[in-house]
Amino acid sequence: MPRHRRLEPKQATEKLAILNVSVEQLPRILKTDPAVQALGDDIATGDVIEIERVDERAGINLAYRQVIE
């Protein structure tokens, strides 16, 4: 399973600024998703989750999702 982690608000702002996107433009992930629940109880609606996928050929691919109810 890809590694998921919650970004602090400042981290999320910086990373999304580099990508020139806003939180509202991100794909969504449900708060009830098992990967999100595994992160702990401190996940709130609107948080940004970074998903790290590792591939032998492509290397590391980072994706970002906005948590919704």
N, CA, C and O atoms as a Tripos MOL2 file, in Angstrom:
@<TRIPOS>MOLECULE
protein
  276   275    69     0     0
PROTEIN
NO_CHARGES

@<TRIPOS>ATOM
      1 N           0.8400   -1.1690    0.0000 N.3       1 MET1
      2 CA          0.0000    0.0000    0.0000 C.3       1 MET1
      3 C           0.8910    1.2400    0.0000 C.2       1 MET1
      4 O           1.9040    1.2710    0.6990 O.2       1 MET1
      5 N           0.5290    2.2560   -0.7720 N.am      2 PRO2
      6 CA          1.3140    3.4900   -0.7880 C.3       2 PRO2
      7 C           1.3150    4.1580    0.5830 C.2       2 PRO2
      8 O           0.3630    4.0300    1.3530 O.2       2 PRO2
      9 N           2.3930    4.8680    0.8720 N.am      3 ARG3
     10 CA          2.5190    5.5680    2.1480 C.3       3 ARG3
     11 C           1.6750    6.8380    2.1150 C.2       3 ARG3
     12 O           1.7730    7.6310    1.1790 O.2       3 ARG3
     13 N           0.8470    7.0260    3.1400 N.am      4 HIS4
     14 CA          0.0150    8.2120    3.2870 C.3       4 HIS4
     15 C           0.5110    8.9930    4.4910 C.2       4 HIS4
     16 O           0.9040    8.4080    5.5000 O.2       4 HIS4
     17 N           0.4900   10.3320    4.3820 N.am      5 ARG5
     18 CA          0.7970   11.1530    5.5540 C.3       5 ARG5
     19 C           0.0680   12.4830    5.4310 C.2       5 ARG5
     20 O          -0.1230   13.0220    4.3410 O.2       5 ARG5
     21 N          -0.3300   12.9870    6.5920 N.am      6 ARG6
     22 CA         -1.0220   14.2770    6.6310 C.3       6 ARG6
     23 C           0.0250   15.3790    6.6320 C.2       6 ARG6
     24 O           1.0010   15.3220    7.3800 O.2       6 ARG6
     25 N          -0.1840   16.3770    5.7920 N.am      7 LEU7
     26 CA          0.7170   17.5230    5.7580 C.3       7 LEU7
     27 C           0.2250   18.5920    6.7270 C.2       7 LEU7
     28 O          -0.9770   18.8270    6.8550 O.2       7 LEU7
     29 N           1.1590   19.2280    7.3960 N.am      8 GLU8
     30 CA          0.8210   20.3820    8.2190 C.3       8 GLU8
     31 C           0.3470   21.4860    7.2710 C.2       8 GLU8
     32 O           0.7620   21.5190    6.1130 O.2       8 GLU8
     33 N          -0.5210   22.3940    7.7460 N.am      9 PRO9
     34 CA         -1.0380   23.4500    6.8620 C.3       9 PRO9
     35 C           0.0490   24.2230    6.1240 C.2       9 PRO9
     36 O          -0.1000   24.5120    4.9370 O.2       9 PRO9
     37 N           1.1360   24.5620    6.8090 N.am     10 LYS10
     38 CA          2.2180   25.3190    6.1610 C.3      10 LYS10
     39 C           2.8690   24.4770    5.0640 C.2      10 LYS10
     40 O           3.1570   24.9880    3.9810 O.2      10 LYS10
     41 N           3.1040   23.1880    5.3350 N.am     11 GLN11
     42 CA          3.6920   22.2940    4.3280 C.3      11 GLN11
     43 C           2.7800   22.1980    3.1160 C.2      11 GLN11
     44 O           3.2380   22.2780    1.9760 O.2      11 GLN11
     45 N           1.4880   22.0270    3.3670 N.am     12 ALA12
     46 CA          0.5260   21.8900    2.2660 C.3      12 ALA12
     47 C           0.5280   23.1450    1.4010 C.2      12 ALA12
     48 O           0.5350   23.0580    0.1730 O.2      12 ALA12
     49 N           0.5210   24.3040    2.0380 N.am     13 THR13
     50 CA          0.5250   25.5630    1.2960 C.3      13 THR13
     51 C           1.7630   25.6750    0.4160 C.2      13 THR13
     52 O           1.6670   26.0660   -0.7480 O.2      13 THR13
     53 N           2.9220   25.3350    0.9660 N.am     14 GLU14
     54 CA          4.1730   25.4330    0.2090 C.3      14 GLU14
     55 C           4.1930   24.4610   -0.9710 C.2      14 GLU14
     56 O           4.5490   24.8460   -2.0850 O.2      14 GLU14
     57 N           3.8130   23.2070   -0.7350 N.am     15 LYS15
     58 CA          3.8550   22.2120   -1.8060 C.3      15 LYS15
     59 C           2.8540   22.5200   -2.9080 C.2      15 LYS15
     60 O           3.1570   22.3600   -4.0910 O.2      15 LYS15
     61 N           1.6560   22.9650   -2.5200 N.am     16 LEU16
     62 CA          0.6430   23.2740   -3.5240 C.3      16 LEU16
     63 C           0.9990   24.5360   -4.3000 C.2      16 LEU16
     64 O           0.6490   24.6530   -5.4740 O.2      16 LEU16
     65 N           1.6870   25.4810   -3.6670 N.am     17 ALA17
     66 CA          2.1280   26.6930   -4.3700 C.3      17 ALA17
     67 C           3.1270   26.3290   -5.4670 C.2      17 ALA17
     68 O           3.0920   26.8980   -6.5580 O.2      17 ALA17
     69 N           4.0030   25.3940   -5.1770 N.am     18 ILE18
     70 CA          4.9770   24.9430   -6.1850 C.3      18 ILE18
     71 C           4.2510   24.3360   -7.3860 C.2      18 ILE18
     72 O           4.6540   24.5340   -8.5320 O.2      18 ILE18
     73 N           3.1740   23.5940   -7.1070 N.am     19 LEU19
     74 CA          2.4070   22.9490   -8.1710 C.3      19 LEU19
     75 C           1.3870   23.8860   -8.8140 C.2      19 LEU19
     76 O           0.7460   23.5320   -9.8040 O.2      19 LEU19
     77 N           1.2380   25.0960   -8.2400 N.am     20 ASN20
     78 CA          0.2920   26.0960   -8.7360 C.3      20 ASN20
     79 C          -1.1480   25.5770   -8.7210 C.2      20 ASN20
     80 O          -1.8950   25.7620   -9.6810 O.2      20 ASN20
     81 N          -1.5260   24.9240   -7.6170 N.am     21 VAL21
     82 CA         -2.9080   24.4640   -7.4290 C.3      21 VAL21
     83 C          -3.3810   24.8710   -6.0370 C.2      21 VAL21
     84 O          -2.5750   25.1220   -5.1420 O.2      21 VAL21
     85 N          -4.6910   24.9310   -5.8710 N.am     22 SER22
     86 CA         -5.2680   25.2240   -4.5640 C.3      22 SER22
     87 C          -5.8340   23.9370   -3.9740 C.2      22 SER22
     88 O          -5.9980   22.9420   -4.6800 O.2      22 SER22
     89 N          -6.1260   23.9620   -2.6970 N.am     23 VAL23
     90 CA         -6.6790   22.7830   -2.0240 C.3      23 VAL23
     91 C          -7.9910   22.3670   -2.6870 C.2      23 VAL23
     92 O          -8.2660   21.1740   -2.8170 O.2      23 VAL23
     93 N          -8.7930   23.3270   -3.1010 N.am     24 GLU24
     94 CA        -10.0830   23.0300   -3.7130 C.3      24 GLU24
     95 C          -9.9450   22.2840   -5.0420 C.2      24 GLU24
     96 O         -10.8770   21.6010   -5.4640 O.2      24 GLU24
     97 N          -8.7990   22.4060   -5.6970 N.am     25 GLN25
     98 CA         -8.5750   21.7450   -6.9800 C.3      25 GLN25
     99 C          -8.0890   20.3030   -6.8340 C.2      25 GLN25
    100 O          -8.0390   19.5640   -7.8180 O.2      25 GLN25
    101 N          -7.7350   19.9020   -5.6240 N.am     26 LEU26
    102 CA         -7.1990   18.5540   -5.4210 C.3      26 LEU26
    103 C          -8.2980   17.5000   -5.5240 C.2      26 LEU26
    104 O          -9.4570   17.7710   -5.2120 O.2      26 LEU26
    105 N          -7.9280   16.3000   -5.9610 N.am     27 PRO27
    106 CA         -8.8730   15.1810   -5.8620 C.3      27 PRO27
    107 C          -9.1840   14.9540   -4.3850 C.2      27 PRO27
    108 O          -8.4120   15.3490   -3.5110 O.2      27 PRO27
    109 N         -10.3050   14.3250   -4.1200 N.am     28 ARG28
    110 CA        -10.7180   14.1300   -2.7380 C.3      28 ARG28
    111 C         -10.4890   12.7030   -2.2680 C.2      28 ARG28
    112 O         -10.4170   11.7690   -3.0670 O.2      28 ARG28
    113 N         -10.3760   12.5540   -0.9420 N.am     29 ILE29
    114 CA        -10.2830   11.2460   -0.3120 C.3      29 ILE29
    115 C         -11.1870   11.3010    0.9150 C.2      29 ILE29
    116 O         -11.1750   12.2750    1.6680 O.2      29 ILE29
    117 N         -11.9600   10.2550    1.1030 N.am     30 LEU30
    118 CA        -12.8980   10.2230    2.2160 C.3      30 LEU30
    119 C         -12.1850   10.0490    3.5500 C.2      30 LEU30
    120 O         -11.1870    9.3370    3.6530 O.2      30 LEU30
    121 N         -12.7200   10.7160    4.5690 N.am     31 LYS31
    122 CA        -12.1860   10.5840    5.9190 C.3      31 LYS31
    123 C         -12.3270    9.1430    6.4110 C.2      31 LYS31
    124 O         -11.5880    8.7100    7.2950 O.2      31 LYS31
    125 N         -13.2720    8.4090    5.8390 N.am     32 THR32
    126 CA        -13.5070    7.0220    6.2270 C.3      32 THR32
    127 C         -12.6450    6.0260    5.4600 C.2      32 THR32
    128 O         -12.7320    4.8220    5.7010 O.2      32 THR32
    129 N         -11.8160    6.5110    4.5420 N.am     33 ASP33
    130 CA        -10.9180    5.6350    3.7920 C.3      33 ASP33
    131 C          -9.9830    4.9320    4.7820 C.2      33 ASP33
    132 O          -9.4390    5.5820    5.6750 O.2      33 ASP33
    133 N          -9.7890    3.6170    4.6400 N.am     34 PRO34
    134 CA         -8.9330    2.8860    5.5800 C.3      34 PRO34
    135 C          -7.5180    3.4580    5.7070 C.2      34 PRO34
    136 O          -6.9540    3.4570    6.8020 O.2      34 PRO34
    137 N          -6.9480    3.9360    4.6270 N.am     35 ALA35
    138 CA         -5.5930    4.5000    4.6880 C.3      35 ALA35
    139 C          -5.5820    5.7900    5.5010 C.2      35 ALA35
    140 O          -4.6190    6.0590    6.2190 O.2      35 ALA35
    141 N          -6.6370    6.5850    5.3980 N.am     36 VAL36
    142 CA         -6.7320    7.8290    6.1640 C.3      36 VAL36
    143 C          -6.9720    7.5150    7.6370 C.2      36 VAL36
    144 O          -6.3780    8.1440    8.5130 O.2      36 VAL36
    145 N          -7.8340    6.5500    7.9080 N.am     37 GLN37
    146 CA         -8.1110    6.1710    9.2970 C.3      37 GLN37
    147 C          -6.8680    5.6230    9.9800 C.2      37 GLN37
    148 O          -6.7030    5.7920   11.1880 O.2      37 GLN37
    149 N          -5.9980    4.9740    9.2300 N.am     38 ALA38
    150 CA         -4.7700    4.4230    9.8050 C.3      38 ALA38
    151 C          -3.8160    5.5270   10.2700 C.2      38 ALA38
    152 O          -2.9130    5.2730   11.0670 O.2      38 ALA38
    153 N          -4.0140    6.7440    9.7760 N.am     39 LEU39
    154 CA         -3.1580    7.8680   10.1750 C.3      39 LEU39
    155 C          -3.4680    8.3610   11.5770 C.2      39 LEU39
    156 O          -2.6310    9.0120   12.2030 O.2      39 LEU39
    157 N          -4.6620    8.0610   12.0810 N.am     40 GLY40
    158 CA         -5.0270    8.4810   13.4360 C.3      40 GLY40
    159 C          -6.2690    9.3390   13.4600 C.2      40 GLY40
    160 O          -6.8580    9.6430   12.4220 O.2      40 GLY40
    161 N          -6.6550    9.7210   14.6540 N.am     41 ASP41
    162 CA         -7.8940   10.4710   14.8670 C.3      41 ASP41
    163 C          -7.7700   11.9630   14.6100 C.2      41 ASP41
    164 O          -8.7820   12.6620   14.5660 O.2      41 ASP41
    165 N          -6.5550   12.4670   14.4400 N.am     42 ASP42
    166 CA         -6.3780   13.9080   14.2870 C.3      42 ASP42
    167 C          -6.5870   14.3980   12.8590 C.2      42 ASP42
    168 O          -6.3180   15.5640   12.5680 O.2      42 ASP42
    169 N          -7.0620   13.5330   11.9580 N.am     43 ILE43
    170 CA         -7.3310   13.9370   10.5760 C.3      43 ILE43
    171 C          -8.6720   14.6620   10.5350 C.2      43 ILE43
    172 O          -9.6800   14.1500   11.0230 O.2      43 ILE43
    173 N          -8.6770   15.8480    9.9510 N.am     44 ALA44
    174 CA         -9.8890   16.6610    9.8760 C.3      44 ALA44
    175 C         -10.2550   16.9310    8.4190 C.2      44 ALA44
    176 O          -9.4170   16.8570    7.5210 O.2      44 ALA44
    177 N         -11.5100   17.2400    8.2180 N.am     45 THR45
    178 CA        -11.9700   17.6340    6.8910 C.3      45 THR45
    179 C         -11.1780   18.8450    6.4290 C.2      45 THR45
    180 O         -11.0020   19.8020    7.1830 O.2      45 THR45
    181 N         -10.6970   18.8050    5.1840 N.am     46 GLY46
    182 CA         -9.9150   19.9070    4.6330 C.3      46 GLY46
    183 C          -8.4160   19.6820    4.7040 C.2      46 GLY46
    184 O          -7.6530   20.3920    4.0500 O.2      46 GLY46
    185 N          -7.9790   18.6920    5.4970 N.am     47 ASP47
    186 CA         -6.5480   18.3840    5.5660 C.3      47 ASP47
    187 C          -6.0520   17.8950    4.2100 C.2      47 ASP47
    188 O          -6.8300   17.3970    3.3960 O.2      47 ASP47
    189 N          -4.7670   18.0390    3.9800 N.am     48 VAL48
    190 CA         -4.1530   17.5620    2.7420 C.3      48 VAL48
    191 C          -3.3110   16.3310    3.0750 C.2      48 VAL48
    192 O          -2.4910   16.3470    3.9930 O.2      48 VAL48
    193 N          -3.5350   15.2700    2.3060 N.am     49 ILE49
    194 CA         -2.8190   14.0140    2.4640 C.3      49 ILE49
    195 C          -1.8520   13.8640    1.2990 C.2      49 ILE49
    196 O          -2.2220   14.0570    0.1410 O.2      49 ILE49
    197 N          -0.6100   13.5190    1.6170 N.am     50 GLU50
    198 CA          0.3980   13.2370    0.5930 C.3      50 GLU50
    199 C           0.5050   11.7160    0.4620 C.2      50 GLU50
    200 O           0.6850   11.0090    1.4540 O.2      50 GLU50
    201 N           0.3950   11.2300   -0.7610 N.am     51 ILE51
    202 CA          0.4770    9.7980   -1.0310 C.3      51 ILE51
    203 C           1.7430    9.5540   -1.8370 C.2      51 ILE51
    204 O           1.9380   10.1370   -2.9040 O.2      51 ILE51
    205 N           2.5980    8.6850   -1.3140 N.am     52 GLU52
    206 CA          3.8780    8.3860   -1.9540 C.3      52 GLU52
    207 C           3.8380    6.9760   -2.5410 C.2      52 GLU52
    208 O           3.7190    5.9830   -1.8230 O.2      52 GLU52
    209 N           3.9410    6.9220   -3.8610 N.am     53 ARG53
    210 CA          3.9760    5.6330   -4.5470 C.3      53 ARG53
    211 C           5.3860    5.4340   -5.0910 C.2      53 ARG53
    212 O           5.9730    6.3460   -5.6740 O.2      53 ARG53
    213 N           5.9240    4.2260   -4.8930 N.am     54 VAL54
    214 CA          7.2720    3.9200   -5.3560 C.3      54 VAL54
    215 C           7.1750    2.8800   -6.4640 C.2      54 VAL54
    216 O           6.5160    1.8500   -6.3170 O.2      54 VAL54
    217 N           7.8450    3.1690   -7.5760 N.am     55 ASP55
    218 CA          7.8580    2.2760   -8.7250 C.3      55 ASP55
    219 C           9.3060    2.0770   -9.1530 C.2      55 ASP55
    220 O          10.1010    3.0160   -9.1180 O.2      55 ASP55
    221 N           9.6460    0.8630   -9.5540 N.am     56 GLU56
    222 CA         11.0250    0.5790   -9.9560 C.3      56 GLU56
    223 C          11.4720    1.4440  -11.1250 C.2      56 GLU56
    224 O          12.6060    1.9240  -11.1470 O.2      56 GLU56
    225 N          10.6060    1.6400  -12.0750 N.am     57 ARG57
    226 CA         10.9820    2.4080  -13.2730 C.3      57 ARG57
    227 C          10.7760    3.9070  -13.1170 C.2      57 ARG57
    228 O          11.6330    4.7030  -13.5020 O.2      57 ARG57
    229 N           9.6390    4.2890  -12.5540 N.am     58 ALA58
    230 CA          9.2930    5.7100  -12.4720 C.3      58 ALA58
    231 C           9.8690    6.3880  -11.2380 C.2      58 ALA58
    232 O           9.9280    7.6170  -11.1770 O.2      58 ALA58
    233 N          10.2880    5.6130  -10.2670 N.am     59 GLY59
    234 CA         10.8120    6.2020   -9.0380 C.3      59 GLY59
    235 C           9.6860    6.5520   -8.0770 C.2      59 GLY59
    236 O           8.7070    5.8150   -7.9650 O.2      59 GLY59
    237 N           9.8250    7.6630   -7.3920 N.am     60 ILE60
    238 CA          8.8250    8.0850   -6.4100 C.3      60 ILE60
    239 C           7.8470    9.0540   -7.0560 C.2      60 ILE60
    240 O           8.2450   10.0230   -7.7040 O.2      60 ILE60
    241 N           6.5550    8.7760   -6.8690 N.am     61 ASN61
    242 CA          5.4970    9.6260   -7.3990 C.3      61 ASN61
    243 C           4.6800   10.1330   -6.2230 C.2      61 ASN61
    244 O           4.1730    9.3340   -5.4350 O.2      61 ASN61
    245 N           4.5430   11.4460   -6.0910 N.am     62 LEU62
    246 CA          3.7670   12.0460   -5.0170 C.3      62 LEU62
    247 C           2.4270   12.5290   -5.5550 C.2      62 LEU62
    248 O           2.3530   13.1610   -6.6090 O.2      62 LEU62
    249 N           1.3620   12.2140   -4.8030 N.am     63 ALA63
    250 CA          0.0220   12.6780   -5.1410 C.3      63 ALA63
    251 C          -0.5600   13.3340   -3.9020 C.2      63 ALA63
    252 O          -0.1780   13.0010   -2.7800 O.2      63 ALA63
    253 N          -1.4700   14.2530   -4.1000 N.am     64 TYR64
    254 CA         -2.0730   14.9810   -2.9910 C.3      64 TYR64
    255 C          -3.5780   14.8740   -3.0800 C.2      64 TYR64
    256 O          -4.1530   14.9240   -4.1670 O.2      64 TYR64
    257 N          -4.2280   14.7240   -1.9050 N.am     65 ARG65
    258 CA         -5.6710   14.5970   -1.8270 C.3      65 ARG65
    259 C          -6.1940   15.4710   -0.7000 C.2      65 ARG65
    260 O          -5.5120   15.6730    0.3050 O.2      65 ARG65
    261 N          -7.4120   15.9930   -0.8700 N.am     66 GLN66
    262 CA         -8.0830   16.7640    0.1620 C.3      66 GLN66
    263 C          -9.0520   15.8400    0.8930 C.2      66 GLN66
    264 O          -9.8250   15.1250    0.2550 O.2      66 GLN66
    265 N          -9.0170   15.8490    2.2170 N.am     67 VAL67
    266 CA         -9.8980   14.9930    3.0200 C.3      67 VAL67
    267 C         -11.2910   15.6100    3.0740 C.2      67 VAL67
    268 O         -11.4460   16.7990    3.3510 O.2      67 VAL67
    269 N         -12.3100   14.7770    2.8030 N.am     68 ILE68
    270 CA        -13.7140   15.2040    2.9150 C.3      68 ILE68
    271 C         -14.4490   14.2110    3.7910 C.2      68 ILE68
    272 O         -13.9570   13.1140    4.0530 O.2      68 ILE68
    273 N         -15.6420   14.6070    4.2460 N.am     69 GLU69
    274 CA        -16.4690   13.7280    5.0980 C.3      69 GLU69
    275 C         -16.9780   12.5430    4.3380 C.2      69 GLU69
    276 O         -17.6860   11.7070    4.8990 O.2      69 GLU69
@<TRIPOS>BOND
     1     1     2 1
     2     2     3 1
     3     3     4 2
     4     3     5 am
     5     5     6 1
     6     6     7 1
     7     7     8 2
     8     7     9 am
     9     9    10 1
    10    10    11 1
    11    11    12 2
    12    11    13 am
    13    13    14 1
    14    14    15 1
    15    15    16 2
    16    15    17 am
    17    17    18 1
    18    18    19 1
    19    19    20 2
    20    19    21 am
    21    21    22 1
    22    22    23 1
    23    23    24 2
    24    23    25 am
    25    25    26 1
    26    26    27 1
    27    27    28 2
    28    27    29 am
    29    29    30 1
    30    30    31 1
    31    31    32 2
    32    31    33 am
    33    33    34 1
    34    34    35 1
    35    35    36 2
    36    35    37 am
    37    37    38 1
    38    38    39 1
    39    39    40 2
    40    39    41 am
    41    41    42 1
    42    42    43 1
    43    43    44 2
    44    43    45 am
    45    45    46 1
    46    46    47 1
    47    47    48 2
    48    47    49 am
    49    49    50 1
    50    50    51 1
    51    51    52 2
    52    51    53 am
    53    53    54 1
    54    54    55 1
    55    55    56 2
    56    55    57 am
    57    57    58 1
    58    58    59 1
    59    59    60 2
    60    59    61 am
    61    61    62 1
    62    62    63 1
    63    63    64 2
    64    63    65 am
    65    65    66 1
    66    66    67 1
    67    67    68 2
    68    67    69 am
    69    69    70 1
    70    70    71 1
    71    71    72 2
    72    71    73 am
    73    73    74 1
    74    74    75 1
    75    75    76 2
    76    75    77 am
    77    77    78 1
    78    78    79 1
    79    79    80 2
    80    79    81 am
    81    81    82 1
    82    82    83 1
    83    83    84 2
    84    83    85 am
    85    85    86 1
    86    86    87 1
    87    87    88 2
    88    87    89 am
    89    89    90 1
    90    90    91 1
    91    91    92 2
    92    91    93 am
    93    93    94 1
    94    94    95 1
    95    95    96 2
    96    95    97 am
    97    97    98 1
    98    98    99 1
    99    99   100 2
   100    99   101 am
   101   101   102 1
   102   102   103 1
   103   103   104 2
   104   103   105 am
   105   105   106 1
   106   106   107 1
   107   107   108 2
   108   107   109 am
   109   109   110 1
   110   110   111 1
   111   111   112 2
   112   111   113 am
   113   113   114 1
   114   114   115 1
   115   115   116 2
   116   115   117 am
   117   117   118 1
   118   118   119 1
   119   119   120 2
   120   119   121 am
   121   121   122 1
   122   122   123 1
   123   123   124 2
   124   123   125 am
   125   125   126 1
   126   126   127 1
   127   127   128 2
   128   127   129 am
   129   129   130 1
   130   130   131 1
   131   131   132 2
   132   131   133 am
   133   133   134 1
   134   134   135 1
   135   135   136 2
   136   135   137 am
   137   137   138 1
   138   138   139 1
   139   139   140 2
   140   139   141 am
   141   141   142 1
   142   142   143 1
   143   143   144 2
   144   143   145 am
   145   145   146 1
   146   146   147 1
   147   147   148 2
   148   147   149 am
   149   149   150 1
   150   150   151 1
   151   151   152 2
   152   151   153 am
   153   153   154 1
   154   154   155 1
   155   155   156 2
   156   155   157 am
   157   157   158 1
   158   158   159 1
   159   159   160 2
   160   159   161 am
   161   161   162 1
   162   162   163 1
   163   163   164 2
   164   163   165 am
   165   165   166 1
   166   166   167 1
   167   167   168 2
   168   167   169 am
   169   169   170 1
   170   170   171 1
   171   171   172 2
   172   171   173 am
   173   173   174 1
   174   174   175 1
   175   175   176 2
   176   175   177 am
   177   177   178 1
   178   178   179 1
   179   179   180 2
   180   179   181 am
   181   181   182 1
   182   182   183 1
   183   183   184 2
   184   183   185 am
   185   185   186 1
   186   186   187 1
   187   187   188 2
   188   187   189 am
   189   189   190 1
   190   190   191 1
   191   191   192 2
   192   191   193 am
   193   193   194 1
   194   194   195 1
   195   195   196 2
   196   195   197 am
   197   197   198 1
   198   198   199 1
   199   199   200 2
   200   199   201 am
   201   201   202 1
   202   202   203 1
   203   203   204 2
   204   203   205 am
   205   205   206 1
   206   206   207 1
   207   207   208 2
   208   207   209 am
   209   209   210 1
   210   210   211 1
   211   211   212 2
   212   211   213 am
   213   213   214 1
   214   214   215 1
   215   215   216 2
   216   215   217 am
   217   217   218 1
   218   218   219 1
   219   219   220 2
   220   219   221 am
   221   221   222 1
   222   222   223 1
   223   223   224 2
   224   223   225 am
   225   225   226 1
   226   226   227 1
   227   227   228 2
   228   227   229 am
   229   229   230 1
   230   230   231 1
   231   231   232 2
   232   231   233 am
   233   233   234 1
   234   234   235 1
   235   235   236 2
   236   235   237 am
   237   237   238 1
   238   238   239 1
   239   239   240 2
   240   239   241 am
   241   241   242 1
   242   242   243 1
   243   243   244 2
   244   243   245 am
   245   245   246 1
   246   246   247 1
   247   247   248 2
   248   247   249 am
   249   249   250 1
   250   250   251 1
   251   251   252 2
   252   251   253 am
   253   253   254 1
   254   254   255 1
   255   255   256 2
   256   255   257 am
   257   257   258 1
   258   258   259 1
   259   259   260 2
   260   259   261 am
   261   261   262 1
   262   262   263 1
   263   263   264 2
   264   263   265 am
   265   265   266 1
   266   266   267 1
   267   267   268 2
   268   267   269 am
   269   269   270 1
   270   270   271 1
   271   271   272 2
   272   271   273 am
   273   273   274 1
   274   274   275 1
   275   275   276 2
@<TRIPOS>SUBSTRUCTURE
     1 MET1         2 RESIDUE 1 A MET
     2 PRO2         6 RESIDUE 1 A PRO
     3 ARG3        10 RESIDUE 1 A ARG
     4 HIS4        14 RESIDUE 1 A HIS
     5 ARG5        18 RESIDUE 1 A ARG
     6 ARG6        22 RESIDUE 1 A ARG
     7 LEU7        26 RESIDUE 1 A LEU
     8 GLU8        30 RESIDUE 1 A GLU
     9 PRO9        34 RESIDUE 1 A PRO
    10 LYS10       38 RESIDUE 1 A LYS
    11 GLN11       42 RESIDUE 1 A GLN
    12 ALA12       46 RESIDUE 1 A ALA
    13 THR13       50 RESIDUE 1 A THR
    14 GLU14       54 RESIDUE 1 A GLU
    15 LYS15       58 RESIDUE 1 A LYS
    16 LEU16       62 RESIDUE 1 A LEU
    17 ALA17       66 RESIDUE 1 A ALA
    18 ILE18       70 RESIDUE 1 A ILE
    19 LEU19       74 RESIDUE 1 A LEU
    20 ASN20       78 RESIDUE 1 A ASN
    21 VAL21       82 RESIDUE 1 A VAL
    22 SER22       86 RESIDUE 1 A SER
    23 VAL23       90 RESIDUE 1 A VAL
    24 GLU24       94 RESIDUE 1 A GLU
    25 GLN25       98 RESIDUE 1 A GLN
    26 LEU26      102 RESIDUE 1 A LEU
    27 PRO27      106 RESIDUE 1 A PRO
    28 ARG28      110 RESIDUE 1 A ARG
    29 ILE29      114 RESIDUE 1 A ILE
    30 LEU30      118 RESIDUE 1 A LEU
    31 LYS31      122 RESIDUE 1 A LYS
    32 THR32      126 RESIDUE 1 A THR
    33 ASP33      130 RESIDUE 1 A ASP
    34 PRO34      134 RESIDUE 1 A PRO
    35 ALA35      138 RESIDUE 1 A ALA
    36 VAL36      142 RESIDUE 1 A VAL
    37 GLN37      146 RESIDUE 1 A GLN
    38 ALA38      150 RESIDUE 1 A ALA
    39 LEU39      154 RESIDUE 1 A LEU
    40 GLY40      158 RESIDUE 1 A GLY
    41 ASP41      162 RESIDUE 1 A ASP
    42 ASP42      166 RESIDUE 1 A ASP
    43 ILE43      170 RESIDUE 1 A ILE
    44 ALA44      174 RESIDUE 1 A ALA
    45 THR45      178 RESIDUE 1 A THR
    46 GLY46      182 RESIDUE 1 A GLY
    47 ASP47      186 RESIDUE 1 A ASP
    48 VAL48      190 RESIDUE 1 A VAL
    49 ILE49      194 RESIDUE 1 A ILE
    50 GLU50      198 RESIDUE 1 A GLU
    51 ILE51      202 RESIDUE 1 A ILE
    52 GLU52      206 RESIDUE 1 A GLU
    53 ARG53      210 RESIDUE 1 A ARG
    54 VAL54      214 RESIDUE 1 A VAL
    55 ASP55      218 RESIDUE 1 A ASP
    56 GLU56      222 RESIDUE 1 A GLU
    57 ARG57      226 RESIDUE 1 A ARG
    58 ALA58      230 RESIDUE 1 A ALA
    59 GLY59      234 RESIDUE 1 A GLY
    60 ILE60      238 RESIDUE 1 A ILE
    61 ASN61      242 RESIDUE 1 A ASN
    62 LEU62      246 RESIDUE 1 A LEU
    63 ALA63      250 RESIDUE 1 A ALA
    64 TYR64      254 RESIDUE 1 A TYR
    65 ARG65      258 RESIDUE 1 A ARG
    66 GLN66      262 RESIDUE 1 A GLN
    67 VAL67      266 RESIDUE 1 A VAL
    68 ILE68      270 RESIDUE 1 A ILE
    69 GLU69      274 RESIDUE 1 A GLU
